[in-house]
Amino acid sequence: MPPRWTHVVLKVADLDRSIAFYRRFCGLEPVRDGRPDGHTVWLAPPGAASPPPFVLVLYLSPVDCRIDHLGFQCAAREDIDRLAADGERLGILAEPPWDGGGDIGYVTMLRDPDGHLVEFTFGQPIGGLGS
């Protein structure tokens, strides 16, 4: 069996602040919490299978590197506009909404508390991948 993609790890400066961001904007909840003795918190969508097929791991550490971006799919174009407006009010809007069409869809980007880019899309053709 080939390896299965299971997680992405982000180095974060403040676990509570990062958990609050990923709860508010991405709807993720802790599924494994290593605090107070540990240094990682694992996040997944609420109601995900046990174990979840994929988790975001927040790792308390100096932020000395970043990934390009994390991608989240939204159910409606209006969700993108709402997230962008909220991000703008909070000063974390990295890229206002735009329609890239085709494989891109309608997109906006926010920055999480440690500067990682988080992409929110509507209309990206994810269905049928691998077919």
C-alpha positions in Angstrom: 0.0 0.0 0.0 1.4 3.4 -0.9 2.0 6.0 1.9 -1.1 8.1 2.8 -1.1 11.8 3.3 -2.1 12.3 6.9 -1.0 15.8 8.2 0.6 19.2 7.7 2.6 20.7 10.6 2.8 24.4 11.2 5.3 26.0 13.6 3.4 28.5 15.7 4.4 31.0 18.3 1.2 30.8 20.4 -1.0 27.7 20.4 -4.1 29.3 21.8 -4.0 32.2 19.3 -3.5 29.7 16.4 -6.2 27.4 17.6 -8.6 30.3 17.8 -7.8 31.3 14.2 -8.3 27.8 12.8 -11.5 27.4 14.7 -12.9 30.7 13.6 -11.9 30.7 9.9 -11.6 27.0 9.1 -14.0 25.3 11.4 -11.3 23.0 12.8 -11.4 21.6 16.3 -8.7 20.0 18.5 -8.7 16.2 18.3 -5.5 15.7 20.3 -4.3 18.4 22.7 -0.7 18.0 24.0 -0.9 21.0 26.4 0.1 21.7 29.1 3.0 19.2 29.1 3.5 18.9 25.3 4.0 21.2 22.4 1.5 20.1 19.7 -2.2 20.3 19.1 -3.9 18.4 16.3 -6.9 19.9 14.6 -9.6 18.3 12.3 -13.1 19.1 11.1 -15.7 18.4 13.8 -17.4 15.0 13.3 -14.5 13.6 11.2 -13.9 9.9 11.3 -11.9 8.5 14.1 -9.1 8.7 13.4 -9.5 11.6 11.0 -8.1 11.0 7.5 -6.1 14.3 7.7 -5.0 16.6 10.5 -3.4 20.0 10.9 -0.7 19.9 13.6 0.2 23.1 15.4 3.7 22.8 16.8 4.8 25.3 19.4 8.2 26.5 18.2 9.9 29.5 16.8 8.4 30.2 13.4 11.5 29.9 11.2 9.9 28.6 8.0 6.5 28.7 6.2 4.7 26.5 3.8 3.2 28.2 0.7 -0.4 27.9 1.8 -3.2 25.7 3.2 -6.3 25.4 1.1 -9.9 25.2 2.4 -13.0 24.7 0.1 -16.1 26.7 0.9 -19.7 25.9 0.0 -20.7 29.2 -1.5 -19.1 32.2 -3.2 -20.7 34.4 -0.4 -18.6 32.5 2.2 -15.4 33.8 0.4 -16.7 37.4 0.5 -17.6 37.0 4.2 -14.2 35.6 5.2 -12.4 38.3 3.2 -14.4 41.1 4.9 -13.8 39.6 8.3 -10.1 39.2 7.5 -9.9 42.8 6.2 -11.5 44.1 9.5 -8.9 42.1 11.4 -6.0 43.3 9.3 -5.1 39.7 8.1 -6.4 39.8 4.5 -3.5 38.8 2.3 -5.3 38.7 -1.0 -8.8 40.1 -1.7 -11.3 37.8 -3.5 -10.8 37.2 -7.2 -12.1 34.7 -9.7 -9.4 32.7 -11.4 -11.8 30.4 -13.2 -10.8 26.9 -14.3 -8.8 25.0 -11.8 -8.6 28.0 -9.4 -12.2 29.1 -8.8 -13.1 32.1 -6.6 -10.3 32.7 -4.0 -9.3 34.8 -1.1 -6.2 34.5 1.2 -5.8 35.3 4.9 -2.7 35.2 7.1 -2.9 33.2 10.3 -1.3 34.6 13.5 2.2 33.5 12.5 2.0 34.7 8.9 1.1 31.4 7.2 -1.2 31.9 4.2 -4.6 30.2 4.3 -6.5 30.0 1.0 -10.3 29.8 0.9 -11.9 28.8 -2.5 -15.2 28.2 -4.0 -15.6 26.4 -7.3 -12.3 24.6 -7.4 -12.9 21.3 -9.2 -11.8 19.0 -6.5 -14.4 16.2 -7.3 -13.1 13.5 -9.6 -9.4 13.9 -8.7 -7.6 10.7 -9.2 -10.1 9.4 -11.7 
